[in-house]
Amino acid sequence: MSEKIADWILHHVNTSYERTGERSLRAVSNWKTDGDIEHYGAGFGTLVVDQDMNDPNAKSGTCSWQGEAFLPDGNRAMGYFDGTWEALGGNIWKVSMEGWDSLDGDIRLEGEISLAELTFKGTNYRA
């Protein structure tokens, strides 16, 4: 497995929805840390999930992440990821994405979203 960069926990802030085509819906969810997390400091980001309204109970799909961190040293980092989500049951989604951030370069993200707890927990690894 790749070198671990950091573990993190984010908390749901809000979600908005927009129609993106005939029977297509985009969910845009904003997340934040509660205080500083290791390596990244305070973090904020947006998870985007596009869904086909003809299949509202889909078990998987694509997603993306964009965000920024306010580092403990006073600098900022920004990043983006693209990947997939998979419903594990019990309102839990597994998320796997790859992307890039201005602090560490190429990164792989493995996480889990609890829709019941409104948390997004995961780990970043060097890609």
Summary of the structure (lengths in Angstrom):
residues: 127
radius of gyration: 14.6
end to end distance: 9.6
largest distance: 47.4
contacts: 372
relative contact order: 0.22
helix: 0%
strand: 73%
